[in-house]
């Protein structure tokens, strides 16, 4: 009987890792609700999934909060800048709507505002993994995030579908809100499979240079 309940069996390892991913996803979801720790929480989520779940290196809780503490400043600044950018564009949306009613060019203004949001959407999947892995200035994080989002454009599309598609699904189907707590960890784990290859390639090029 013991052979069927051996914790080394693939099925038990899969269940164990799935539970870990969901738990840290729930923790991240709760922290993101307070907005201020959202950036550090997202960075810690990616870092912990890689170190404690994929590589099985270190205690999950200790790893999470160590990463939270070590990457707090850069992650907080990244989120603050993105929120500031979104607020400015959002304000522009309001004034452009008012102006367009007078000039009759509402569709044009909507197109311009939508285009201005695209850089924000495509750098979001990259910036927190970069912060968890490398030490750069905040300006360099944004530049590299944008560069990677263009270089690995197909991956960027996949990441955006996973992130924003899930958000849209929850908005359109309120009943899905019940599983929202579990989704951050699962989505991050899926993204990390592709993201690690991207970051590893980047790291190898940095070593050569």
C-alpha positions in Angstrom: 0.0 0.0 0.0 2.8 2.4 0.8 3.8 2.4 -2.9 0.5 4.1 -3.7 1.0 6.8 -1.1 4.7 7.5 -1.8 5.2 11.3 -1.7 7.9 10.9 -4.4 5.3 9.7 -7.0 4.7 12.3 -9.8 1.0 12.6 -9.0 1.7 13.6 -5.4 4.4 16.0 -6.5 2.0 17.5 -8.9 -0.7 18.0 -6.3 1.8 19.4 -3.8 3.2 21.9 -6.2 -0.3 22.9 -7.4 -1.4 23.6 -3.8 1.7 25.7 -3.2 1.1 27.7 -6.4 -2.5 28.4 -5.4 -1.6 29.4 -1.8 1.0 32.0 -2.8 -1.4 33.1 -5.5 -4.0 33.7 -2.9 -1.5 35.6 -0.7 -0.6 37.8 -3.7 -4.2 38.5 -4.6 -4.9 39.7 -1.1 -1.8 41.9 -1.0 -2.7 43.4 -4.4 -6.0 44.5 -3.0 -4.2 47.0 -0.8 -2.5 48.5 -4.0 0.7 49.8 -2.3 2.2 46.3 -1.8 1.0 45.1 -5.2 4.3 45.5 -7.0 6.4 43.7 -4.4 3.7 41.0 -4.1 3.8 40.3 -7.9 7.6 40.2 -7.9 7.6 37.8 -4.9 5.0 35.6 -6.6 7.3 35.1 -9.6 10.4 34.7 -7.5 8.8 32.2 -5.2 7.3 30.1 -7.9 10.8 29.8 -9.5 12.8 29.1 -6.4 10.4 27.2 -4.1 8.1 25.5 -6.6 10.1 24.8 -9.8 13.6 24.5 -8.3 12.3 23.3 -4.9 14.9 25.5 -3.2 13.9 27.0 0.2 10.8 27.4 2.3 7.9 28.9 0.4 6.8 31.5 3.0 10.4 32.6 3.8 11.3 32.9 0.2 8.1 34.9 -0.5 8.6 37.5 2.2 12.4 37.7 1.7 11.8 38.6 -1.9 9.1 41.0 -0.9 11.5 42.8 1.4 14.5 42.8 -0.9 12.6 43.9 -4.0 10.1 46.3 -2.3 11.6 49.6 -3.5 12.0 48.8 -7.2 8.7 46.9 -7.4 6.8 49.7 -5.6 8.3 52.4 -7.9 7.4 50.3 -11.0 3.7 50.1 -9.9 3.6 53.7 -8.9 4.9 54.8 -12.3 2.5 52.5 -14.2 -0.4 53.8 -12.1 0.7 57.4 -12.7 0.9 56.8 -16.4 -2.6 55.2 -16.4 -4.0 58.1 -14.4 -2.6 60.6 -16.9 -3.9 58.7 -19.9 -7.2 58.2 -18.1 -7.4 61.9 -17.5 -6.6 62.5 -21.1 -9.5 60.2 -22.0 -12.0 62.3 -20.1 -10.8 65.6 -21.6 -10.6 64.1 -25.1 -14.2 62.9 -24.7 -15.3 66.3 -23.8 -13.3 67.9 -26.6 -14.4 65.3 -29.2 -18.1 66.1 -28.5 -17.3 69.7 -29.6 -15.2 68.7 -32.6 -17.0 65.5 -33.7 -13.8 63.3 -33.6 -14.6 60.9 -30.8 -13.4 57.8 -32.6 -10.1 59.3 -33.4 -9.5 60.3 -29.8 -10.5 56.9 -28.5 -8.0 55.3 -31.0 -5.2 57.5 -29.8 -5.9 56.9 -26.1 -6.1 53.1 -26.7 -2.8 53.2 -28.5 -1.2 55.0 -25.6 -2.2 52.2 -23.2 -0.5 49.5 -25.3 3.0 50.1 -24.0 1.7 49.7 -20.4 -0.1 46.5 -21.2 2.9 44.8 -22.9 5.6 45.6 -20.4 3.5 44.5 -17.4 4.2 40.7 -17.8 8.0 41.4 -18.0 8.9 44.0 -15.4 8.3 42.0 -12.2 10.2 38.9 -13.4 13.1 41.2 -14.4 13.1 42.8 -10.9 13.1 39.4 -9.2 16.1 38.3 -11.3 18.4 41.3 -12.1 19.6 44.5 -10.5 19.1 47.5 -12.7 17.8 51.1 -12.4 14.1 51.6 -12.6 14.5 53.3 -15.9 16.4 50.2 -17.3 13.7 47.9 -16.0 11.1 49.7 -18.1 13.4 49.9 -21.2 14.3 46.2 -21.0 10.6 45.2 -20.4 9.6 47.1 -23.6 12.5 45.7 -25.5 11.7 42.1 -24.5 8.0 42.6 -25.2 8.8 43.5 -28.8 11.6 40.9 -29.3 9.5 38.1 -28.0 6.2 39.4 -29.4 4.4 36.1 -29.8 5.2 35.3 -26.1 4.0 38.8 -25.2 0.6 38.1 -27.0 0.3 34.8 -25.0 1.1 36.5 -21.7 -1.4 39.3 -22.4 -4.1 36.8 -23.3 -3.5 34.9 -20.1 -3.5 38.0 -17.9 -6.0 40.3 -19.5 -8.2 37.6 -20.8 -8.6 36.2 -17.3 -9.4 39.7 -16.0 -12.0 40.2 -18.7 -13.5 36.8 -18.0 -14.0 37.7 -14.4 -15.5 41.0 -15.2 -17.9 39.5 -17.8 -18.8 36.5 -15.6 -19.1 37.6 -12.0 -19.6 33.9 -10.9 -15.9 33.4 -11.8 -14.9 35.7 -9.0 -15.0 32.7 -6.7 -11.9 31.2 -8.3 -10.1 34.5 -8.8 -8.0 34.0 -5.7 -6.4 30.9 -7.2 -5.7 32.3 -10.6 -2.6 34.6 -10.0 -0.4 31.7 -9.0 -1.6 29.5 -11.8 -1.2 32.2 -14.4 2.2 33.2 -13.1 3.4 29.5 -13.2 2.3 29.1 -16.8 4.0 32.4 -17.8 7.2 31.5 -15.9 7.7 28.5 -18.1 8.3 30.7 -21.1 9.7 33.7 -19.1 12.6 31.7 -17.7 13.8 30.8 -21.2 13.7 34.5 -22.1 15.5 35.6 -18.9 18.1 32.8 -19.3 18.9 33.9 -22.8 19.2 37.5 -21.7 21.5 36.4 -18.8 23.8 34.5 -21.2 24.1 37.5 -23.5 25.0 39.7 -20.5 27.7 37.3 -19.5 29.2 37.2 -23.0 29.2 41.0 -23.1 
